């Protein structure tokens, strides 16, 4: 299958959120109108970030990240979103810590928040914001690369923002193939709305992506009804069930080539989507698969065209950080 599309927003500059997207619909049906549950329980966490870290850079990226429109808010220098952990829908309000390279997070829920659920949410948010990423060697290499060093100056302290979970990215990778981004976003919102994981954060409704158990409840006809695309419904149905047999810990830490081979065996996943999952879903930045959009970004930064050999030589310079280099190219180039 052909497996190419744009997965970055393009510009890093902040953009106003699409207000119409803040109310996910059931795709082929009408919008859900049930009142979001009022949070009655809360816990406050501090999540450390490896310096240098700029939360404002994270927010700027999220404002131009179409895959998460409607699920997350970025007003008033805060990230607001919903999560689904241990069968519980949580609200999260994340702000920069005033006195440390860290973020402060207030979790809310309609039921008491146990330690395990709070810990799972903390892990999810840390991964989502790349808080543990070590930029030291990457920035050292960038200082030796004059054209690219100007990109780092603009994005200094930006830790790669990933999808909250690789499973969510798996769905997005299938939905966004060979369709306009607004169409893919509408299909994703249909899945989100059908699960009904809605909670109020800062007075606004936020919707959590369905968890594995909720997704497993959708058979192929139900998925087709929701997203209105028979082929993608078939891919989603098979890929989500295949994903249940994978060990996410192995995907994050196992030998790169073995992990990539496992991803390529998923329904609807080709080389581009596998690279997308590795870098933006699993944080595996050791390798980079170029595409036309990335080559255009490199041309803008370096001022000349690249053939495959020249691009490979430049990529090799960044070693195990080449995925980070490619992400910075797309975001800030």
WOKA-V266434 format. One record per pair of residues at least 24 apart in sequence whose ideal C-beta (glycine too) atoms are under 10 Angstrom apart, sorted by the first residue. I is the first residue (numbers start at 0). GAP is how many residues later the second one is. D is the distance in whole Angstrom. If there is no record, write none. Layout:
BEGIN
i/gap/d
I/GAP/D
I/GAP/D
END
This chain:
BEGIN
i/gap/d
0/176/8
0/177/9
0/230/10
0/234/9
0/266/10
0/267/7
0/268/9
0/269/5
0/272/9
1/175/8
1/176/7
1/268/7
1/270/9
2/170/9
2/171/10
2/174/6
2/175/9
2/265/8
2/266/7
2/267/3
2/268/6
2/269/4
2/270/5
2/271/8
2/272/9
2/273/9
2/288/10
3/173/8
3/174/8
3/266/8
3/267/9
3/268/5
3/269/9
3/287/6
3/288/8
3/289/9
4/168/9
4/170/10
4/171/5
4/172/6
4/173/6
4/174/8
4/175/9
4/176/8
4/179/8
4/267/8
4/268/9
4/271/9
4/286/9
4/288/9
5/60/9
5/170/8
5/174/10
5/175/7
5/285/9
5/286/9
5/287/6
5/324/9
6/58/10
6/59/9
6/60/8
6/162/9
6/165/8
6/166/8
6/169/7
6/174/9
6/265/9
6/266/9
6/268/10
6/269/6
6/272/10
6/273/7
6/284/9
6/286/8
6/323/9
7/53/9
7/56/9
7/57/8
7/58/9
7/59/10
7/272/9
7/285/7
7/286/9
7/289/9
7/318/10
7/319/8
7/321/10
7/322/4
7/323/6
8/52/8
8/53/9
8/54/9
8/55/4
8/56/5
8/57/6
8/58/9
8/59/10
8/60/10
8/172/9
8/321/9
8/322/8
9/54/7
9/56/10
9/283/9
9/287/9
9/320/8
9/321/9
9/323/10
10/49/10
10/53/6
10/320/9
10/321/9
11/45/8
11/48/6
11/49/6
11/51/9
11/52/6
11/139/10
11/142/7
11/143/7
11/146/8
11/316/10
11/318/9
11/319/5
11/320/5
11/321/9
12/47/7
12/50/8
12/51/7
13/42/10
13/45/8
13/46/5
13/47/9
13/48/9
13/49/4
13/50/7
13/60/8
14/45/10
14/48/5
14/49/5
14/50/10
14/51/10
14/54/10
14/59/10
15/47/8
15/58/10
15/59/10
16/45/10
16/46/7
16/51/10
16/52/6
16/53/8
16/55/9
16/56/7
16/57/7
16/58/8
17/48/8
17/51/5
17/52/7
17/164/9
17/167/9
18/50/10
18/51/9
19/49/9
19/50/9
20/45/9
20/47/10
20/48/5
20/49/4
20/50/9
20/161/9
20/164/7
20/165/8
20/167/10
20/168/7
21/47/8
21/48/5
21/49/9
21/50/10
21/51/8
21/167/10
21/182/7
21/183/7
21/184/9
21/185/9
22/47/7
22/166/8
22/170/8
22/175/10
22/182/7
22/184/9
23/46/6
23/47/8
23/161/10
23/162/9
23/164/8
23/165/4
23/166/7
23/167/8
23/168/5
23/169/3
23/170/8
23/171/9
23/172/9
23/173/10
23/174/8
23/181/9
23/183/5
24/161/8
24/164/6
24/165/6
24/167/9
24/168/5
24/169/9
24/201/10
25/163/9
25/164/6
25/165/9
25/166/10
25/167/5
25/168/5
25/170/10
25/199/9
25/200/6
26/159/7
26/160/7
26/161/10
26/162/8
26/163/3
26/164/8
26/165/10
26/166/8
26/167/8
26/196/10
26/197/10
26/198/7
26/199/4
26/200/6
26/201/6
26/202/10
27/162/7
27/196/9
27/197/5
27/198/6
27/199/8
27/200/6
28/161/9
28/164/9
28/165/9
28/196/8
28/197/8
29/163/10
30/158/10
30/162/7
31/160/10
31/161/5
31/162/8
31/163/10
31/164/6
31/166/7
31/173/10
31/175/9
33/162/7
33/164/7
34/163/9
34/165/9
34/170/9
35/46/9
35/53/9
35/55/9
35/74/10
35/160/10
35/161/10
35/162/4
35/163/6
35/164/4
35/165/9
35/168/9
35/169/5
35/170/8
35/171/9
36/52/8
36/54/9
36/71/10
36/72/8
36/73/4
36/74/9
36/160/10
36/161/7
36/162/6
36/163/7
37/70/9
37/72/7
37/161/9
37/162/6
38/50/10
38/51/9
38/52/6
38/67/10
38/68/9
38/69/3
38/70/6
38/71/6
38/72/10
38/74/10
38/160/6
38/161/7
38/162/8
39/68/8
39/69/8
39/70/6
39/71/8
39/72/9
40/47/10
40/49/10
40/66/9
40/67/7
40/68/5
40/69/7
40/70/6
40/71/5
40/72/5
41/48/10
41/49/9
41/51/9
41/64/6
41/65/6
41/66/5
41/67/8
41/71/7
42/47/9
42/62/9
42/63/8
42/64/5
42/65/8
42/66/9
42/69/9
42/70/5
42/71/10
42/72/9
42/74/9
42/75/5
42/78/9
42/79/10
43/49/10
43/60/7
43/61/7
43/62/5
43/63/8
43/74/10
44/47/9
44/49/9
44/57/10
44/58/9
44/59/7
44/60/5
44/61/8
44/62/7
44/73/7
44/74/9
44/76/8
44/77/5
44/80/8
44/81/10
45/51/6
45/54/8
45/56/5
45/57/7
45/58/5
45/59/8
45/76/9
46/47/8
46/50/9
46/55/6
46/56/5
46/57/8
46/58/6
46/74/10
46/75/6
46/76/9
46/78/6
46/79/5
46/82/8
46/84/6
46/85/9
47/49/9
47/52/7
47/53/7
47/54/5
47/55/9
47/78/9
47/83/7
47/84/8
48/47/9
48/48/8
48/51/8
48/52/5
48/53/5
48/54/7
48/77/8
48/80/7
48/81/8
48/82/4
48/83/8
48/84/9
48/108/9
48/110/7
49/51/7
49/52/10
49/80/9
49/81/7
49/82/6
49/83/6
49/84/5
49/85/7
49/86/9
49/109/8
50/49/9
50/50/4
50/51/10
50/83/10
50/84/9
50/85/9
50/106/8
51/49/7
51/83/7
51/84/9
51/87/8
51/104/6
51/105/4
51/106/9
51/107/9
52/43/9
52/44/10
52/47/10
52/48/5
52/49/8
52/50/9
52/76/9
52/77/9
52/78/7
52/80/9
52/82/9
52/103/10
52/104/5
52/105/9
52/106/6
53/42/8
53/47/9
53/101/8
53/102/7
53/103/3
53/104/6
53/105/8
54/24/8
54/39/8
54/40/8
54/41/4
54/42/8
54/46/9
54/47/9
54/48/6
54/49/10
54/74/8
54/76/10
54/102/9
54/103/10
54/104/9
55/40/7
55/101/8
55/102/9
56/97/9
56/98/6
56/99/8
56/100/6
56/101/4
56/102/8
56/104/9
56/274/9
56/275/10
57/36/9
57/38/9
57/45/9
57/70/9
57/71/6
57/72/8
57/73/9
57/99/9
57/100/7
57/101/7
57/102/9
57/103/6
58/35/9
58/36/10
58/37/9
58/70/10
58/102/9
59/95/9
59/98/8
59/101/10
59/271/9
60/68/10
60/94/9
60/97/7
60/98/10
60/99/9
60/100/5
60/266/10
60/270/6
60/271/10
61/66/10
61/67/9
61/99/6
63/267/9
64/96/7
64/98/9
64/266/10
65/106/10
65/110/9
65/115/5
65/116/8
65/118/8
65/119/6
65/122/10
66/96/7
66/101/9
66/102/8
66/104/10
66/105/5
66/106/10
66/108/9
66/109/8
66/114/8
66/117/8
66/118/7
66/121/7
66/213/9
67/60/10
67/93/9
67/95/8
67/96/8
67/100/9
67/104/9
67/117/9
67/120/9
67/141/9
68/112/10
68/113/10
68/116/6
68/119/9
68/120/9
69/115/8
69/116/10
69/118/9
69/119/6
69/122/8
69/123/9
69/135/9
69/136/9
69/137/7
70/93/9
70/97/9
70/117/9
70/118/8
70/121/7
70/126/10
70/135/7
70/136/5
70/137/8
70/138/7
71/56/10
71/92/9
71/129/10
71/134/7
71/135/9
72/128/7
72/129/7
72/130/10
72/131/6
72/132/10
72/133/7
74/127/8
74/129/8
75/126/8
77/25/10
77/26/10
77/28/9
77/123/9
77/124/7
78/24/8
78/26/9
78/46/9
78/49/9
78/50/8
78/82/10
78/122/10
79/26/10
79/120/10
79/121/4
79/122/5
79/123/10
79/124/7
79/126/6
80/43/10
80/44/8
80/47/8
80/83/8
80/118/10
80/120/7
80/125/6
80/126/9
80/127/8
80/128/10
81/26/10
81/82/10
81/110/9
81/115/6
81/116/7
81/117/5
81/118/9
81/119/7
81/123/9
81/124/4
81/125/6
81/126/4
81/127/8
82/24/8
82/26/10
82/34/9
82/37/8
82/38/5
82/41/6
82/42/8
82/45/9
82/81/7
82/82/9
82/114/9
82/116/9
82/123/9
82/125/5
82/126/8
82/128/9
83/36/10
83/37/10
83/40/9
83/80/9
83/81/9
83/84/10
83/111/8
83/113/5
83/115/10
83/123/10
83/124/4
83/125/7
83/126/7
83/127/4
83/128/9
83/129/9
83/130/8
84/24/9
84/28/9
84/31/8
84/32/5
84/33/8
84/34/9
84/35/4
84/36/5
84/37/10
84/38/9
84/39/7
84/123/9
84/126/8
85/27/10
85/28/8
85/30/6
85/31/5
85/32/10
85/33/10
85/34/6
85/35/9
85/125/9
86/24/10
86/30/9
86/124/7
86/126/7
86/127/9
87/24/9
87/25/8
87/26/9
87/29/6
87/32/9
87/33/9
87/109/9
87/111/10
87/120/9
87/123/10
88/106/9
88/107/9
88/108/4
88/109/7
88/110/5
88/117/9
88/118/9
88/119/5
88/122/9
89/27/7
89/28/9
89/30/9
89/31/6
89/34/9
89/35/10
89/107/9
89/109/7
89/111/9
89/116/10
89/118/7
90/30/10
90/107/10
90/108/4
90/109/7
90/110/4
90/111/9
90/113/10
90/114/10
90/115/6
90/117/9
91/29/7
91/30/10
91/32/9
91/33/6
91/36/10
91/107/9
91/109/7
91/114/8
91/116/10
92/108/6
92/109/6
92/113/10
93/31/7
93/34/9
93/35/8
100/30/9
100/56/9
101/29/8
102/26/7
102/28/7
104/24/10
105/95/9
105/96/10
106/94/10
107/91/7
107/92/8
107/93/7
107/94/10
108/90/7
109/89/7
109/90/10
123/40/6
123/41/7
124/39/8
126/34/10
126/35/6
126/36/9
126/37/7
126/38/8
126/39/9
126/125/9
126/154/9
126/155/9
126/156/7
127/33/7
127/34/6
127/35/7
127/36/5
127/37/8
127/40/10
128/30/6
128/31/9
128/32/6
128/33/8
128/35/10
129/28/9
129/29/3
129/30/5
129/31/6
129/32/6
129/153/7
129/194/9
129/197/10
130/28/6
131/27/9
131/151/9
132/25/10
132/26/5
132/27/6
132/29/10
132/150/8
132/152/9
132/188/10
132/191/8
133/25/10
133/187/10
134/24/7
134/25/10
134/186/9
134/189/8
135/185/10
136/181/9
136/182/8
136/183/8
136/184/6
136/187/10
137/147/9
137/180/7
137/181/9
137/182/9
137/183/4
137/184/10
137/186/5
137/187/7
137/190/8
138/182/9
138/185/10
139/181/10
140/176/7
140/177/6
140/178/8
140/180/7
140/181/10
140/183/10
140/184/8
141/175/10
141/176/8
141/179/9
141/182/10
141/183/8
141/186/8
143/173/8
144/156/9
144/157/9
144/169/8
144/172/7
144/173/8
144/180/9
145/156/10
146/151/9
146/153/10
146/154/5
146/155/5
146/156/7
146/157/10
146/186/9
147/150/9
147/153/6
147/154/8
147/166/9
147/169/10
147/170/9
147/177/7
147/180/8
147/181/8
147/184/9
147/185/9
149/151/8
149/182/9
149/183/10
150/146/9
150/149/10
150/150/6
150/174/9
150/177/5
150/178/7
150/180/8
150/181/4
150/182/6
151/173/10
151/176/7
151/180/8
152/179/9
153/174/9
153/177/9
153/178/5
153/179/9
154/172/10
154/173/6
154/176/7
154/177/5
154/178/10
155/176/10
157/166/10
157/169/9
157/170/8
157/173/7
157/174/8
158/165/9
159/119/8
159/120/8
159/123/7
159/125/8
159/163/8
159/164/6
159/167/5
159/168/8
159/171/9
160/119/8
160/166/9
160/170/9
161/117/8
161/118/5
161/119/6
161/120/8
161/121/6
161/165/10
162/46/9
162/113/10
162/114/9
162/117/6
162/118/5
162/119/10
163/44/9
163/45/7
163/117/10
164/44/7
164/46/9
164/47/9
164/83/9
164/116/8
165/77/8
165/80/9
165/82/7
165/85/7
165/86/8
165/97/9
165/111/6
165/112/9
165/114/9
165/115/3
165/116/5
165/117/9
166/42/8
166/43/9
166/44/8
166/45/7
166/48/8
166/72/10
166/73/8
166/76/6
166/77/9
166/79/10
166/81/8
166/110/10
166/114/8
167/24/9
167/40/10
167/41/5
167/42/9
167/43/10
167/47/10
167/113/8
168/40/10
168/104/9
168/107/7
168/108/6
168/109/10
168/110/10
168/111/6
168/112/4
168/113/9
169/45/10
169/65/10
169/66/9
169/69/6
169/70/7
169/72/9
169/73/6
169/76/10
169/93/9
169/96/7
169/97/10
169/98/9
169/99/8
169/103/8
169/106/9
169/107/6
169/111/7
170/38/8
170/39/9
170/44/8
170/56/10
170/61/10
170/64/10
170/65/6
170/68/8
170/69/7
170/72/10
170/97/10
171/37/9
171/101/9
171/104/9
171/105/10
171/108/9
171/109/9
172/62/10
172/66/9
172/90/10
172/93/9
172/95/8
172/96/7
172/97/9
172/99/8
172/100/4
172/101/9
172/102/10
172/103/5
172/104/6
172/107/9
172/108/8
173/53/10
173/55/10
173/57/10
173/58/6
173/59/9
173/60/10
173/61/5
173/62/6
173/64/10
173/65/6
173/66/9
173/92/9
173/93/8
173/94/4
173/95/8
173/99/7
174/52/7
174/54/8
174/57/6
174/60/9
174/61/8
174/93/9
175/56/10
175/97/9
175/100/9
176/54/10
176/55/8
176/58/9
176/91/7
176/92/10
176/93/8
176/95/8
176/96/7
177/53/10
177/54/10
178/50/8
178/53/8
182/44/10
182/45/9
182/46/9
183/43/9
183/45/10
183/48/9
185/41/8
185/42/9
186/36/10
186/39/8
186/40/4
186/41/7
186/42/7
186/45/7
186/46/10
186/49/9
187/39/8
188/37/10
188/38/10
189/33/9
189/35/9
189/36/4
189/37/6
189/38/8
190/24/8
190/27/8
190/32/8
190/35/6
190/36/7
190/45/8
192/33/9
193/24/8
193/28/8
193/29/9
193/31/9
193/32/6
193/33/10
209/30/10
211/28/8
211/31/8
211/32/7
212/31/10
214/25/5
214/26/9
214/28/9
214/29/9
215/24/7
215/25/7
215/28/7
230/37/9
231/36/7
233/33/7
233/34/8
234/31/9
234/32/5
234/33/3
234/34/8
235/31/8
235/32/7
236/30/8
236/31/10
237/28/8
237/29/4
237/30/8
238/24/10
238/26/10
238/27/5
238/28/4
238/29/5
238/30/7
238/34/10
239/26/9
239/27/9
240/25/10
240/26/9
241/24/5
241/25/6
241/26/10
241/27/9
242/24/10
247/33/10
247/34/8
250/26/8
250/27/9
250/30/9
250/31/5
250/33/8
251/26/10
251/29/10
251/30/5
251/31/7
251/32/7
252/29/9
252/31/9
253/30/10
255/28/6
255/30/5
255/31/6
255/64/10
256/30/9
258/25/7
259/24/9
259/27/8
259/29/10
274/48/8
274/51/9
277/45/7
278/43/10
278/44/4
278/45/8
278/47/7
278/48/7
279/43/9
279/47/8
282/40/9
282/41/10
283/36/10
283/39/7
284/33/9
284/34/10
284/35/7
284/36/6
284/37/7
284/38/3
284/39/5
284/40/8
284/41/8
284/42/8
285/33/8
285/34/5
285/35/8
285/36/7
285/37/7
285/38/10
286/28/9
286/33/9
286/35/7
286/36/7
286/39/10
287/24/9
287/27/5
287/28/10
287/30/8
287/33/10
287/34/4
287/35/5
287/36/9
287/37/7
287/38/5
287/39/9
287/41/10
288/26/10
288/34/9
288/37/9
289/24/10
289/25/7
289/36/8
289/39/10
290/35/10
290/39/10
292/36/9
292/37/7
293/32/6
293/33/10
293/35/6
293/36/6
293/39/9
294/34/10
295/33/9
295/34/9
295/37/9
296/29/8
296/31/9
296/32/4
296/33/5
296/34/9
296/35/9
296/36/4
297/27/10
297/28/9
297/31/6
297/32/10
297/35/7
298/34/9
299/29/8
299/32/10
299/33/5
300/27/9
300/28/6
300/31/8
300/32/4
301/27/9
301/31/9
END
